[in-house]
Amino acid sequence: MGIMISNSSNEPIYQQIAGQIKGMIIRGHLQEGDALPSIRGLARDLQISVITTKRAYEELEKEGFIQTMQGKGSFVAMQNKELLREKKLKIIEEKLLEVVKESKLLGLSHQEVQEMLQILFQEV
């Protein structure tokens, strides 16, 4: 599944797991109806407690990203397209905020940042 746990992070492990799965759903790497690894299987793969994995899945379910069916497992839930778009926009806004803050620290003007962004848009 490609989940990486950082022991040096201040973020709890269950939040790291939930955040990465949420990101996979938002970016479209996981689609509606896709099965997630079992709680035990993911815990074994990541070499962490089943309780930690269960807590991550509970968070994702509470936020509406996954649904769990007793005896069948956990699956990516149907996502409201507009809500999903808003979540993606929020991620972009957060990243752009980091760029703006760093640009100001370096003394770059709005125009310089805008030119960089325009070049990057043309290259990609």
C-alpha positions in Angstrom: 0.0 0.0 0.0 3.0 2.3 0.4 2.5 3.7 3.9 5.6 5.0 5.5 5.8 5.5 9.3 8.2 8.1 10.6 9.5 7.5 14.1 10.9 11.0 14.2 7.6 12.7 13.5 5.7 14.4 16.3 2.4 13.1 14.7 1.0 10.0 16.3 1.4 6.8 14.2 -2.4 6.4 13.8 -2.6 9.9 12.4 0.3 9.3 10.0 -1.5 6.2 8.7 -4.9 7.9 8.4 -3.3 11.0 6.7 -1.5 8.9 4.1 -4.6 6.9 3.3 -6.7 10.0 3.1 -4.1 11.5 0.7 -4.3 8.4 -1.5 -8.1 8.8 -1.7 -8.0 12.5 -2.4 -5.3 12.1 -5.1 -7.3 9.3 -6.7 -4.8 6.5 -6.0 -7.6 4.8 -4.1 -11.0 4.8 -5.7 -14.5 4.3 -4.4 -15.0 0.6 -3.5 -11.3 -0.3 -3.3 -10.5 -2.6 -0.5 -8.1 -1.6 2.2 -5.7 -4.1 3.8 -7.2 -5.8 6.9 -6.4 -4.1 10.2 -4.2 -7.1 11.2 -2.5 -7.3 7.8 -1.6 -3.6 7.8 -0.4 -3.8 11.4 1.8 -6.8 10.5 3.2 -5.1 7.4 4.0 -1.9 9.3 5.1 -3.8 12.4 2.9 -1.9 14.7 0.1 -2.6 17.1 -3.3 -3.7 15.8 -4.8 -1.1 18.1 -3.0 1.6 16.3 -4.2 0.5 12.9 -7.7 0.1 14.2 -7.6 3.7 15.5 -6.5 5.0 12.1 -9.3 3.1 10.4 -11.8 4.4 12.9 -10.6 8.0 12.2 -11.0 7.5 8.5 -14.5 6.0 9.0 -15.5 8.9 11.3 -14.4 11.4 8.6 -16.3 9.5 5.9 -13.3 8.3 3.8 -13.9 4.6 4.4 -16.6 2.2 5.5 -16.2 -1.0 7.3 -18.4 -4.0 6.7 -18.4 -6.6 9.4 -16.8 -9.8 8.1 -15.9 -8.3 4.7 -13.3 -5.6 5.6 -12.8 -1.9 5.0 -13.4 -0.1 1.7 -13.0 3.4 0.3 -16.4 5.1 0.7 -18.3 7.0 -1.9 -17.0 10.5 -1.9 -19.0 13.6 -2.5 -17.3 15.1 -5.6 -17.6 18.7 -4.5 -16.4 17.9 -1.0 -13.5 16.0 -2.4 -12.6 19.0 -4.6 -12.7 21.3 -1.6 -10.3 19.0 0.3 -7.9 19.0 -2.7 -8.1 22.8 -2.9 -7.3 23.0 0.8 -4.2 20.9 0.3 -3.1 23.2 -2.5 -3.8 26.3 -0.4 -1.7 24.9 2.5 1.2 24.2 0.1 1.0 27.6 -1.5 1.0 29.2 1.9 4.3 27.5 2.6 5.7 28.8 -0.7 4.5 32.4 0.1 6.0 32.3 3.6 9.3 31.0 2.3 9.3 33.5 -0.6 8.8 36.4 1.8 11.7 35.1 4.0 13.9 35.1 0.8 12.7 38.6 -0.1 11.1 37.5 -3.4 8.4 39.7 -4.8 4.9 38.6 -5.8 5.9 39.1 -9.4 8.9 36.8 -9.1 6.9 34.1 -7.5 4.1 34.5 -10.1 6.7 34.2 -13.0 8.1 31.0 -11.4 4.6 29.6 -11.1 3.8 30.4 -14.7 7.1 28.8 -15.9 6.3 25.6 -13.9 2.8 25.5 -15.3 4.1 25.6 -18.8 6.7 22.9 -18.1 4.4 20.4 -16.5 
